[in-house]
Amino acid sequence: MKYAPVQNYINGQFVDASTDQTLPVISPLDGTLLSTVPMSVPKDLDAAVRSAKIAFPAWSHMPIKERVQVLFRYRYLLEKHLKELAALVSEENGKTMGEAIAEIEKCIELTEFATSLPQLVTGEVLEVSKGVECRTEHVPLGVVASIVPFNFPSMVPNWTIPNALALGNCMIIKPSEKVPLSVGRLAQLLKEAGLPDGVFNVVHGDSVIVNAICDHPGIAAVSFVGSTKVAKIVYQRATHHYKRCLALGGAKNHLLVLPDAKADMTAQNVAASMSGCAGQRCMAASAMVAVGNVDHIIQKICEEAKKIVPGENLGAVISKESKERIEHYITEAEAQGAKILVDGRKATVPGKEQGTYVGPTVIDYVKPEMAVAKEEIFGPVISIMRTNTIDEALAIENANPYGNAAAVFTQNGGMARYVIDRASAGMIGVNVGVPVPREPFSFGGWNESKFGVGDITGKSSIEFWTKLKKSTVKWNPEAGVNWMS
């Protein structure tokens, strides 16, 4: 085992869970046993909540300009340890080093945004009557929790950590049991940056801890990122207990390709979008709608896909179970009459035969009713459906229950605007295969890709992590009384 057993992080210390039950942490790259992770019980969560509640008064009453000094130092440490953090992400998740480095660079950007929050939460003040002043202030919620997935071991936690802490909350994070190592390292860096003990806590586990977070009376808000099936459960359970909840689910992102699209640029974008992070991201392109005759572009997509080699510029999928599930989708589509143009099944990497790899896969002549066209595959697979008109393509996109992202590839500005106005998704790209907004713009989809109000990053997150306090003040009794005072 390469690393020591994973521990919870409570009140600034790594501590053992109140259970002997653990799961192995296996590297998808080569099957190496990295560590073990504890399956914590509600008693462990109680300890974390107590720690956070004790830390909250002092942290929340600290001026925000002082709180973000911790995040300035944290940002420096992320940059200082970038390669180390990226190597850890690659080991436990299976990403290529290039992708893992990009993930840590995004963590740095997210933290930079959080350091700007003092300029964004200044509140408002107005003299509403002679000598009478109304003021608004953003006030932290208290103890909040974040439940994060396996596909971005550092970035998704940093969607919530910097903003929630800068705004004065204390946090408990529950990492995916598949990738528990990165968050532990982030906890160490936050402490080194000067974060007071108890402000940030980590509790590992499975659905037992997820349910306990939703139920715990000491937790005011819950964010979640994962599958739509679980997002719905978390949202319903947390809001049943009168908590704020923002739960991000799955996706089926459609790329609409028109005949006038720049062939080389489109092919490169489509191939990168479908295979980046081995397709294990909710912004991956997994469905392409070919509008009219775009065979020349499809040919180039296949050429680009063949340049993507498992173990070189394509990482592993998270587990053997994921590999089997992805390959089943491909086999099922082929049996239903789809044509496999590039086949990534049975991929292996010499010297890493125990790794879990799926090669890039391009499937043509897919029908909208097929599973590969409707369901989130979470692998380096793109399904091509063919239509004659843009309205037919939009009908396919609109019919899908998800709504994270959609993109159109065209050189026609009017057609691009037509798609932007009609696509049913929260994030739209024009000649961009992965239309993730950069800070300060927020990340969030529509429909069954998101449950709750607002977005998880950027300016929109301020409303989620705070509540608004309104005060009306009068100091001049000589002004008399009227209906406004």
Secondary structure, DSSP 8 states (H G I E B T S, - for coil): --S----EEETTEEE--S---EEEEE-TTT--EEEEEE---HHHHHHHHHHHHHHHHHHHHS-HHHHHHHHHHHHHHHHHTHHHHHHHHHHHH---HHHHHHHHHHHHHHHHHHHTHHHH---EEEEEETTEEEEEEEEE-SEEEEE--SS-TTHHHHHHHHHHHHTT-EEEEE--TTS-HHHHHHHHHHHHTT--TTSEEE---SHHHHHHHHH-TT--EEEEES-HHHHHHHHHHHHHTT-EEEEE----EEEEE-TTS-HHHHHHHHHHHHHGGGG-STT-EEEEEEESS-HHHHHHHHHHHTT--BTTTB---S-HHHHHHHHHHHHHHHHTT-EEEE--TT---TT-TTS-----EEEES--TTSHHHHS---SSEEEEEEESSHHHHHHHHHHSS--SEEEEE-S-HHHHHHHHHH---SEEEES-SS----TTS-----GGGEESSS-SSTTHHHHHHEEEEEEEEE--GGG---TT-
